[in-house]
Amino acid sequence: MRSKCEQMRAAWAVGDKISALRIAARFFDRSDDTKTFKRGMDAYNNPSFYRQLGKDPDLIVAQALARLAEKFELKTPSLKIKTLLADKVSLPSCMRARAQ
């Protein structure tokens, strides 16, 4: 029997990032990372609900996938995720000055 981490890594390796997120969202710890994974999976499954709350479900999913890749040292998220994050998340003014 394979562990959840092994299953998640295998799903990510074949390009099924949503399945990897689904597995990570079922971890039993109460860490902030796991809450992020759960929120990302909820946003993926119920996008209209998150829009009603005034939140962008695509951004929430992208942030969860990016955190998943970072935490488990998976291959970098796809260009689509990076682009979405760059478009949706604005840098604080002090960081914008450094980036220019």
N, C-alpha and C positions, 0 to 999 in steps of 0.2 A: 504494500500500500504506500502510495506516495504522499508526502506531507503537503500541506496547503501551499507552502512556499515553493515547493517543486512544481506543483500544478500551475501556480500563478506564473512562475518563470517560463514554463513550457508554453502556456497560452500567449504570453508576451512575445516569446521567441518566434512563434508562427504568425504574429501580427494581430492576434485577437486581444486587443488591449481592453475591451469592455469585459471580456471574460476574466481577464486578470484582475480588473478592478472589482468585479463581482466577488471573486474569491477573497480579495483583500478586505472587502467590506464585511465579510463574515468572521473576521478575527474577533476573538472574545475580549481582548483587552480594552480598556477605556482610554487609550491614548488619544491625543489630538490628531495624530495621523489616521488612526482607524476611524475617528469621527469624520475626518475629511473624506476618506474613502466611502463611508456610508452616505454622506451628503452628496457626493458625486454620483453614486449609483442611484440615489433617490431622484436626483435631477435628471439623470438619463431616463429613468422609468416614468417620471411624472413631469415632463417639461412644462406643461400648461399650468400646473400648480405653482411652479417656481416663477413663471411669468406673472401670475396673479399676485405674487408677493413682491413683484418689481425686481426680480433677480434674473440674471441671464443664465439659463441652464447650461448652455454650451460652454460658457466661461467656467462654471463650477465643475463641470466634467473635465475640462482641460486642466484646471488647477489640480484636481484629484489625480489625474493621470501623470502630471508632471511630478507631483509629490511622491507617487508610487515609484516612478522611475528613479527618483533621487534616493529615496529611502532604501530600496532594494538593489541599487546600483545596476539598474537595467539599462539597456541601450537607450540613448537619448530619445525623448519623445519625437514623434514625427514633426516634420516641418509645419504641417497644418496646426498642430497644437502650439508650437512656438509662435507662429504668426498670430493665432487667435489671442494668445496671452499678451503679445506685444501690442496688439491693437486695442485690447480691452482694458488692460491694466496700465494706468498712467503712473509714472514715477513721481515721487515727492519732489518738490521744487529744488531741494538741496541736492538731490541725485541727478536731476535733469541738467544742472549746471556742470556736473562732473562728466556726464555722458557726452556733452558737446565739445 
